[in-house]
Amino acid sequence: MRIQWSLILALIFALITAVFAVINVDPVQVNLLFGSVSFPLILLILGSTLLGGIIVGSFGIYRGYRLQREVKGLHAKLVHIQEATGYIFPEPDKPERGKKKRTAETEAETETGNSTEASKEDFHEHSTK
């Protein structure tokens, strides 16, 4: 879902940039260190947007790479600790998507056909006798 929202926002930003660039087609003077050049403003707007996207994307890729290296290092430490102590962390049960997590109580109810309310009534009847 996050990727879909990112794509939608990117498309909206691209549309706004394109409209803004098409409106501004006049030539502008750009002063460089060694001289000056005249460019259409649309090229400067699109070029700046592209350069900004490349810079932001590069930082995102670098961050992902750094986090991946950190995860690998932490996993190696975990394996080392597990080997040294002999303790293995229990894996939590992951319920399937769209299905409720089954507990021991619901398993027992399914096997015996009793519900929780019926069990409470039986307990109440036996405790009052």
MISEKOL-766225 format. One record per atom (N, C-alpha, C): x, y, z. Coordinates in steps of 0.05 Angstrom, whole numbers, plus 32768, in hexadecimal, padded with zeros to 4 digits. Atoms other than C-alpha are relative to their C-alpha. Layout:
XYZ/...
//
This chain:
80107FE88000/800080008000/801180198000/7FEF7FE97FFE/8039802F8010/800C80067FE4/7FF47FFC801B/805780257FCA/7FEB800D7FEE/80167FF48010/801380367FAB/7FFD801E8006/80027FE47FF9/800F80777FD1/801880107FF6/7FE87FF3800A/805780887FBF/7FFD80057FE2/80047FFD801C/8046807C7F76/7FEC80167FF9/80147FEC8004/800880A67F79/800B801C8005/7FF47FE67FFA/802D80E07F9A/801580087FEC/7FEC7FFB8015/806580DA7F67/7FF380097FE6/800E7FF88018/803480DE7F2E/7FF3801C8002/800B7FE57FFC/8011811B7F4C/801680157FFF/7FE97FED8001/8055813D7F56/800A80047FE4/7FF77FFF801C/8069812C7F0E/7FEC80117FF0/80147FF1800F/802781497EF4/8002801E8006/7FFD7FE37FF8/802F818A7F1C/801A800C7FF4/7FE67FF7800B/807881907F05/7FFD80047FE2/80047FFE801D/806481847EBC/7FEF80197FF9/80117FE98005/802C81B87EBE/8010801A8006/7FF07FE97FF9/805A81EA7EE0/801680057FEB/7FEB7FFD8014/809181DD7EAD/7FF580097FE5/800C7FF8801A/806381E47E70/7FF8801D8001/80087FE47FFE/804A82277E89/801880127FFE/7FE87FF08000/809182417E90/80137FF77FEA/7FF080088017/80B082397E4B/801380177FF7/7FF07FE98008/80D3827D7E47/801E7FFA8004/7FE380047FFC/811F827D7E3D/800B80118017/7FF37FF17FEA/814982917E7A/801E7FFE7FFD/7FE37FFE8000/819182A57E82/800B7FF28019/7FF4800F7FEA/81BA82747EAD/801E80088001/7FE47FF87FFD/81FD828F7EC7/800F7FE9800C/7FEE80157FF7/8232825A7ECE/801B800C8007/7FE57FF57FF8/827A82617EE7/800F800A7FE8/7FF17FF88017/829682667EA1/7FF180107FEB/800F7FF08013/825F828D7E7F/7FE27FFD8006/801D80017FFC/821482917E76/7FF37FF27FE8/800E800F8015/81E382667E4E/7FE280068003/801C7FFC8000/819B82707E3A/7FF27FE57FFC/801080198001/816C82357E48/7FE380078002/801D7FFE7FFA/8121822D7E44/7FFB7FF8801E/800580057FE4/8106822F7E8B/7FF57FE48005/800A801B7FFD/80E281ED7E7F/80167FEB8004/7FEA80137FFC/812581C97E79/800D8003801B/7FF57FFC7FE5/813F81E87EB9/7FEE7FF48015/8013800B7FEC/810081D47EDF/80017FE28000/8000801D8002/80FF818D7EC5/801C7FF48008/7FE580097FF8/814B81867ECE/80048001801E/7FFE7FFE7FE3/8148819F7F15/7FF07FEB800F/801180147FF5/810F81707F25/800D7FE47FFE/7FF3801A8004/813481357F07/80187FFD8012/7FE980017FF0/817481467F2B/7FF97FFC801E/800A80047FE5/814E814C7F6D/7FF77FE48005/8009801B7FFD/812D81097F62/80177FEC8001/7FE980128000/817080E87F53/800E8002801B/7FF27FFC7FE6/818F81067F93/7FF07FF28016/8011800C7FEB/815480F07FBF/80007FE27FFD/7FFF801D8005/815380AB7F9E/801B7FF48009/7FE6800A7FF7/819E80A37FAB/80027FFE801E/800080017FE3/819680B47FF4/7FEE7FE9800A/801280167FF8/815C80827FF9/800E7FE57FFB/7FF180198006/8186804B7FD8/80167FFC8015/7FEA80027FED/81C1805A8006/7FF57FF8801C/800C80067FE6/819380588044/7FF87FE38001/8008801C8002/81768015802E/80177FED8002/7FE880107FFF/81BB7FF98023/800C7FFF801C/7FF57FFE7FE5/81D380118067/7FEF7FF08013/8012800F7FEE/81967FF4808A/80037FE27FFB/7FFD801C8006/819F7FB28066/801A7FF5800C/7FE680087FF4/81E87FAE807D/7FFC7FFE801E/800580007FE3/81D17FBE80C4/7FF17FE78008/801080187FFB/819D7F8680C2/80117FE77FFE/7FEF80188003/81D07F5480A9/80147FFE8018/7FEE80017FE9/82017F6880E0/7FF27FF7801A/800F80087FE8/81CB7F628116/7FF87FE37FFF/8007801C8003/81B57F1F80FA/80197FEE8006/7FE8800F7FFB/81FD7F0680FD/80068000801F/7FFC7FFF7FE3/82027F1D8146/7FEC7FEE800E/801580127FF4/81C07EF98156/80087FE37FFD/7FF7801B8004/81DA7EB98137/80177FF98013/7FE980047FEE/821B7EC0815F/7FF67FFC801C/800A80027FE5/81F57ECA81A0/7FF07FE68003/800F80197FFE/81C67E908191/80137FE88001/7FED80167FFF/82027E628184/800F7FFF801A/7FF17FFF7FE7/82267E7A81C2/7FEF7FF78018/801180067FE9/81EB7E7281F2/7FEF7FE77FFB/801180178006/81C47E3B81CF/7FE380078001/801C7FF87FFE/81847E6381D6/7FF780097FE4/800B7FF98019/81587E698199/7FE5800E8006/80187FF07FFC/81227E9F8198/7FE97FF27FF3/8017800C800D/80DD7E82818C/7FF480127FEA/800B7FF18016/80BE7E97814A/7FE280048007/801C7FFB7FFB/807A7EB98154/7FEF7FF57FE9/8012800A8015/803F7E9A812F/7FF580187FF1/800B7FEB8011/802B7EC580F5/7FE67FF77FF4/80198008800C/7FE27EC180E3/7FFF80077FE3/80037FFA801D/7FCF7EBF809A/7FF080197FFD/800F7FE78005/7FB47EFE807C/7FE27FFB7FFF/801D80028001/7F6A7F088088/7FF47FEC8013/800A80147FED/7F657ED180BB/80088007801C/7FFA7FFA7FE4/7F617ED78106/80157FED800A/7FEC80117FF3/7F9A7EBD8130/7FF17FEC8012/800E80157FF0/7F837E7B814F/800F7FFD801A/7FF480047FE6/7F907E758199/7FFB7FE4800A/8005801B7FF5/7F927E3681C4/7FE37FFD8008/801D80027FF8/7F4C7E4781DD/7FEE7FFB7FE8/801080048017/7F2F7E4B8197/80057FE47FF4/7FFA801B800A/7F537E0A8184/7FEF7FEC8010/800F80127FEF/7F337DE781C0/7FE280017FFA/801D7FFD8006/7EEE7E0381AF/7FFA7FF27FE6/8005800C801A/7EF57DEB8168/80007FE18002/7FFE801D7FFD/7F0A7DA5817D/7FE87FF4800F/8015800B7FEF/7ED57D9C81B3/7FE480097FF8/801A7FF58008/7E9E7DC58194/7FF380118015/800A7FEF7FEB/7E957DED81D4/8008801D7FFB/7FF97FE38002/7E937E3881D6/80098009801B/7FF77FF57FE7/7EB07E63820C/7FE980058013/80187FFB7FF0/7E6B7E778224/7FF67FE6800D/800A801A7FF5/7E577E2E822D/80137FF78016/7FEC80087FEB/7E977E208254/7FFC80108019/80057FEF7FE9/7E887E5B8282/7FE77FF7800F/801980097FF4/7E417E42828E/80057FE6800F/7FFA80197FF2/7E5B7DFC829F/800F8005801A/7FF07FFA7FE9/7E8E7E1982CF/7FEE800C8016/80127FF37FED/7E587E4482F0/7FEE7FEB800D/801280147FF5/7E297E0882F8/800F7FEE8014/7FF180127FEF/7E607DDC8317/8009800F801A/7FF77FF17FE9/7E787E138346/7FEA80078014/80167FF97FEE/7E337E228362/7FF47FE8800E/800B80197FF4/7E237DD98374/800D7FFA801A/
//
